[in-house]
Amino acid sequence: MEEYLDRFITYLVVERNASPYTARNYRREVGEFLRFLKGEAISSLQEVDRQHLFRYLLWLNAGDYAKASIRRRISELRSFFKWLVREGVLKSNPVEAISAPKMPKRLPRYLKPEEIGAIMQAPDTSQPLGQRNRAILEILYATGVRVSELAGLDLASLDRAKGEMRVRGKGGKERIVLLGQPARDALDLYLREGRPKLLKGKRTSALFLNRLGERLSVRGVQLMLDRCARKAGLRWVTPHLFRHTFATHMLGGGADLRVVQELLGHASLSSTQIYTHVSQRRAREVYMNSHPLAREGEAEGG
């Protein structure tokens, strides 16, 4: 059964342009299911039916896996078995009969404008790394790009005259994101001063470099952001939190939902709609705290 998993991972990487992180997740978690099958005395994928999948779900629940983790595993298995059907290994996909556990709807966290201001001041922009870090922070907030999209940016991705960047998102889909003036200024400083010093005479197309003059990794961006957040007195700040903040501030400022969807690179409008709930909740908080007749007991005697 492992040989089919190997072929599937190759398909994900070569044909679906899956990231190394995604490929590792599929290999580990689909592999976990195959090991479970061996414990059930199943030696062939053709033997797998709904009952085996139900028992696997029970096994995951007994292991105290989070609902999000179980949902991800079911989604991965659905993709794996769909590929097996496409390849003619199986006639039908048994995972289609399985429902993943429902997730409680949680509104995404976001940073307040004053918190954004504080973290923007954290980098020392007199130094090359500080110039790079400020440019990264400004771009994350200005565009809402995913951290993998940011790390994959090349010099050719940037149109400085138009203030645009071309990013490659999930599934290799490209989209254009826009840069405001603060992001453009920070990027200009980095390209003019910081990047040439970090380059150290090397040749690379990467936009953002580490201290060795090589492409800055996703992990490198995450560590940098964590250091800047701590310096600003903030905790649990991630690149994805910047993405949530971008969307929430855009919609709170009156942006059209479909424009935000396009800028975020969401395939479905429903993925973007959750941010409308965030901005509506914030509007209610502002109203309740600001309007003289909104607070309980203050309407009497008016």
N, C-alpha and C positions, 0 to 999 in steps of 0.2 A: 504493500500500500504506500510505502514511503516514496517509491519511484514516481507515483502519480503526484505526490506533494512536490517533489523536486521539479517536475515538469510544470506544475501549476505556478510555482514561484517564478520560474523562468518566464512564463507567459505574463505574469503581473509586471515584471521588471521590463521585459522587452516590448510587449505589445501595449500594456496599459500605463507604462512609464511610472510605475509605483516607486516611491522613495525607498531607500534602504531601511528606514524606520518601519514603514508599512510592511515591507517584505519580511523583516524580522518578526513582526507581530504575527503575521499569517503563519510563518513557519513554526513559531513556538506554540501558538494556540490551536491551529489545526493539527499540529503534531501531537498536542496534548489529547485531542479527541481520538486520534489513531491509536495512541497508547491505551486509552480507555477501552476502545474496541477490542484490543488484544486481551485485556482483562476480562472481557465478555466472551472470550473464545471465538471472536470474529476474525477471520483471516483474509476476507475479501470484501471490497467495497460493495460488490453486488449483493451481499448478504444484509446490508444495512437497511433497516426499515424504521417506521415511526416509533416503535417500541424502544429500539436502541437509543433513539434521540431523546425520548421522554426520560429514559433512565439516566442519560447523560445530564439532562437538565436537573433531575433530582440530585445527582452527584455534585453538580455545581452548587446547588442551593445548600446541600449538606456541608459543603466546604466553605460556607459563608462568603461566597463571592458577591461582590456588589452587583446591583441590578445593571448598572452601566457596563460592567465587565461581561456579564452574561449576555446582554444584548449584542455586544461587539462580537462575541464568539459565535452567536447564532448567525449574525450577518456574514461573518467570515466563512462559516460552513455553508451558508446558502450560496455564496459566490463560488466556493470550491466545487460543490455538487452541480451547480449550474454549468461550470466549465466541464465537468465529467460528462454531463449529458451532451454538451456541444461536441465533445471529442468522441462521442459514440461509446464511451465506457459504460454508461448507464442509460436506461431508457427513460427514467423519470427522476425528478429531484425530490427525495423524501423530506427535505428540510422545509419545502413549501407548506407542509401541513403543520409546522411548528410555529407557535406564536412566542415571540420574545416577551419578557416581562415589561409591563408598562412603567415608564419613568415618571416620577412626579415632576411637574413643570416648575423649574427654578429660574427665576429671572437672573440674567447675568449681572455680575458686579461691574462697576465702571468707576473711573477716577473722576473726581471733581476738578473743575478748572484750576483751583488753587493747588491741588496735588500735582496736576500736570505742570503748572508753573514751577513748583518746587523741584520736581525731578529733572526738568529741563536745565536747571541751574547747577545740577550736580557735577557734570563733566568740567574738567579744567581745559577750557578751549585755547589756552596758550600752548598746549602740548598736542602732538599729532594724534595720540590715542583719544584725548579729550575731544578733539575736533571731529574725529570719526564717530565717537559715541554720541555727541550732540546731533550730528547729522542723522544717525540711526534713530534716535529718539524722536526727532522732528518728523522723519519719514513715517515711522510707525503710527504716530498720532495723526499726521496729515492724510494718510492713505488707507489705514486699516489693513495693510497687507499682512499675510501670514508670515511667521518667522522664516519658514522654509523658502517662501517667495523672496523675502528680503535677502537671505543668504545667497540665493541663486542669481542675484542681479549682476549684470556685466556693465561695463562702461557703455556698451552699445545699447543697453536698455534705456538709457536716459536721453531725453530730448530737452536740453537745457533751455533752448530758445522758447519752446512752448510750455515748459514747466510740466512735462509729462514723463511718465515712466511706463514701460511695457513689462508686465510681469507674467510669468508662466505659473498658472495655478494648478489645481487638482486635475488629473487626467490630461495634463499637457496643454490645457486651454489657456490662451493668451487674452489679456485684457489691458486696457489703458487706465492708469490711475493718475490723479492730478496732484500737483505740489503747490501749496500755498507759499507766500513770500518768506515766512520764517524758515520753512524747510529748504527752499531754494537758496537762501542766504547761507544756511548751515552747510549745505552740500557744496556750495561754491567755495567756502573756506576750506573744507576738507579736501576738495579736489585740487585747490590751488596750493595748499601748504601741507596738510596732513598726509595725504596719500603718497605724494612723491617721497616723503621721508620714510614712510613705512615700507615702500616698495623695495628699497635697498638695492636698486639696480636690477631687480628681477623683472621678468616679463610675464604678465598675467592679465587676463581680460576681466578679472573679478573687480567689482566696484568697491566692496569693503574688504579690507585686509587685516590680518592679525599682526602681531609684533614681529613675526618672521617674514612678512611680505607675502604671505599666502592667503588664499580665500578664507575669510572668517566663517567659521562653522555655525550651525544652528545652536550648538551647545555654547559656543563662544558668545553669541548674542545674548543667550539666556543668562549666562554668568555676569556679563557686563551690566545687563538691566538690573539684576539683583543687587549688584554693588551700588549702582546709582540710586536705586530705590532706598536702600539702607542709609545711604548718605543723606537722602532727603527726609529721613525719618519715617519711611513707609515700609510696609511688609506685604509679602505675597503679591508682588507685582510681576506679571508675566507678559510676554509679547502678546498673548491672546487677550489679556486684559486691556491692552492698548487698542486691539481690534474692537472689543466691546465698547470701549470709550468713544472711539471714532464714530461708530454707528449710532450710539445713544446721543452724542452731542450733535451729530448731523440731523437726526430726526427731531431732536428737541429744538433745533434752530429753524425748523420748518422745511427741511429737505423732503423731496418726494421719495416715497418708499421704493419705487422701482429704480430710481437713480442710485439709492444706497445699495440696493440689491446688485446692480451692475458694478458698482465700485468695489463691493466686497467679493464679487465673483461667485455669488450664491446661485446654484442651479435652480433652486425653487424659491418662490417668494415667501413661502411659509417659514423658511430659515431666517428671513430678515424680519418677519412680523413680530417676533418676540421683543425686538427693540422698541416697538411702538408701545408695548406694555410698560417697559421701563420708563420711557419718556412721559407716559400718562401718569404713572405712579409718582414721578418726580414733580409733575405739574400739580398734582393733588397736594403733595407735601408743601410746595411753595404756597399754594392757595390757602391751605389750612393754617400756615404759619404767618401769612401776610395780610389776609383780608380781615378787617376789623370785626366783621360779623360772622366769621367762619368758626371762631373758637367757641366751644361749648359755654353756655351761660352768658355770653356777651351780647346776645341778641335781645335780652330782656331789657325792658325799660327804654328801648330806642325810640 
